[in-house]
Amino acid sequence: MGDGNTAFTGKKIFFVHPSAFTQNEIIFELAQQEYEVYTVKDEEKLKRILKKYPDSFVFASIDETISSAKWEAWIRSVIGNEASKEIKIGVLSNTNNEESRKLYLNTLNVECGFIPVKQDKSKVLKILSDILNAGEARGRRKYIRADTRGETMTTINVPSNGTYITGEIRDISVVGLSCAFAQDPELGKNSLLHDIQIKLQSTLLKAEGIVFGSRMDETDKVYVLVFSQRIDPAVKTKIRTYIQKNLQSKMDVELK
């Protein structure tokens, strides 16, 4: 059975052997729509991961990397395995070949359809979004969050008495973040912080935030900041891009 937690946290979406178009256009846009998307370049390693995440979606680019016969065998092996039989599979194709459509839709009965990608990008995204929404891919959560604890290149600078105090970002989403400081800046609840400086690896961002509150995490005081409505849309895009890369890097470790 699937993990009941996905009703709250959402489901993982794997694109196996994505084409350059799918990677650069489709996956990027789905990440911007707050879907939890991953790329995988080893279909056999993915089979092992799917047993761990049995509520996932898989979209196979059937014109890429391996032969049609191997794609057919791979999909049969996933659907036919008790541990992964709940996986929802769809196929992406550069063509709209009738024979292929019949194979995947009528013979293999892939649940998420046969999607030609040589059409307008917006149409492909609409088809995928409809499929993912129908399958409750987002769950009840609205925003994807990345756990950044221990990442030395993920920091925040907040203004304090004419200078800046550097802290560690503990997690981040497009609506806010949590952070802790070696030197407590004593931020008041509901105080408005102008000119927050956020470093996400090599990406530097500026934002404005409101102190939502704080909590103790063992000996550390952790502040929760919510970005104000004046946040630049370009900053949101960069945060979502960072989160997708962060999650992908962790999945790559699992796939090894």
Residue pairs with C-beta under 8 A, 6 or more apart in sequence:
1 54
1 86
2 54
2 55
2 86
3 53
3 54
3 55
6 55
6 139
7 136
7 139
7 140
8 139
8 140
8 141
9 139
9 141
10 35
10 36
10 137
10 138
10 139
10 141
10 144
11 36
11 53
11 55
11 56
11 57
11 135
11 136
11 137
11 139
12 36
12 38
12 53
12 55
12 56
12 57
13 30
13 35
13 36
13 37
13 38
13 56
13 57
13 58
13 59
13 132
13 137
14 37
14 38
14 39
14 40
14 46
14 49
14 50
14 56
14 57
14 58
14 59
15 22
15 23
15 26
15 27
15 37
15 38
15 39
15 40
15 58
15 59
15 61
15 92
16 39
16 40
16 41
16 43
16 46
16 58
16 59
16 60
16 61
17 40
17 41
17 43
17 60
17 61
17 64
17 65
17 66
18 26
18 27
18 39
18 59
18 61
18 64
18 92
19 61
19 63
19 64
19 92
19 94
19 117
21 117
22 61
22 92
22 117
23 39
25 121
26 117
26 121
26 124
26 125
26 128
27 37
27 39
27 244
28 241
29 121
29 125
30 37
30 125
30 128
30 129
30 132
31 37
31 240
31 241
31 243
31 244
32 237
32 240
32 241
33 129
34 138
34 142
34 143
34 144
34 174
34 240
35 132
35 137
35 138
35 144
36 137
36 144
36 247
37 244
38 247
38 248
38 251
39 248
40 46
40 49
40 255
41 65
42 255
43 60
43 66
43 74
45 255
45 256
46 58
46 255
47 74
47 77
47 78
47 81
47 84
49 251
49 254
49 255
50 56
50 58
50 78
50 83
50 84
50 87
51 81
51 83
51 84
52 254
54 83
54 84
54 86
54 87
55 86
56 87
56 88
57 87
57 88
57 89
57 90
57 112
57 131
57 132
57 135
57 137
58 78
58 87
58 88
58 89
58 90
59 89
59 90
59 91
59 92
59 112
59 115
59 128
60 71
60 74
60 75
60 89
60 90
60 91
60 92
61 91
61 92
61 93
61 117
62 68
62 71
62 91
62 92
62 93
62 100
62 104
63 93
63 94
63 95
66 74
68 100
71 91
72 103
72 108
75 89
75 104
75 108
75 110
76 108
78 84
78 85
78 87
78 89
79 85
79 87
79 89
79 108
79 109
88 111
88 112
88 135
89 110
89 111
89 112
90 110
90 111
90 112
90 113
90 114
90 115
90 131
91 104
91 110
91 113
91 114
91 115
92 115
92 117
93 100
93 114
93 115
93 116
93 117
94 116
94 117
94 118
95 116
95 118
96 116
96 118
100 114
101 114
104 110
104 114
105 113
105 114
112 131
112 135
113 127
113 131
115 124
115 127
115 128
117 124
132 138
143 173
143 174
143 175
144 173
144 174
144 240
144 243
144 244
144 247
145 171
145 172
145 173
145 243
146 171
146 172
146 173
146 242
146 243
146 246
146 247
147 170
147 171
148 154
148 169
148 170
148 171
148 172
148 246
149 168
149 170
149 171
151 169
151 201
153 199
153 200
153 201
153 202
154 168
154 169
154 172
154 199
154 200
154 201
155 166
155 167
155 168
155 169
155 198
155 199
156 166
156 167
156 168
156 169
156 177
156 179
156 196
156 197
156 198
156 199
157 164
157 165
157 166
157 167
157 196
157 197
157 198
157 199
158 164
158 165
158 167
158 185
158 187
158 193
158 196
158 197
159 193
159 194
159 195
159 196
160 185
164 197
165 181
165 183
165 185
166 181
167 179
167 180
167 181
167 182
167 185
167 223
168 179
168 180
168 181
169 177
169 178
169 179
169 198
169 200
170 177
170 178
170 179
170 180
170 217
170 222
171 177
171 178
172 178
172 198
172 200
172 239
172 242
172 243
173 239
173 243
174 227
174 236
174 239
174 240
174 243
175 226
175 227
176 209
176 212
176 224
176 225
176 226
176 227
177 198
177 209
177 224
177 225
178 222
178 223
178 224
178 225
179 222
179 223
179 225
180 217
180 220
180 221
180 222
180 223
181 221
181 223
184 221
187 193
187 211
187 214
187 223
188 211
189 211
189 212
189 213
189 214
190 210
190 211
190 212
191 210
191 211
192 208
192 209
192 210
192 228
193 208
193 209
193 210
193 211
193 225
194 208
195 206
195 208
196 206
196 207
196 208
196 209
196 225
197 204
197 205
197 206
198 204
198 205
198 206
198 207
199 205
200 238
200 239
200 242
201 242
203 238
203 242
205 235
205 238
205 239
206 232
206 235
207 227
207 228
207 231
207 232
207 235
208 227
208 228
208 230
208 231
209 225
209 226
209 227
209 228
210 225
210 226
210 228
211 223
211 224
211 225
212 224
212 225
212 226
213 223
213 224
214 221
214 222
214 223
214 224
215 221
215 222
215 224
216 222
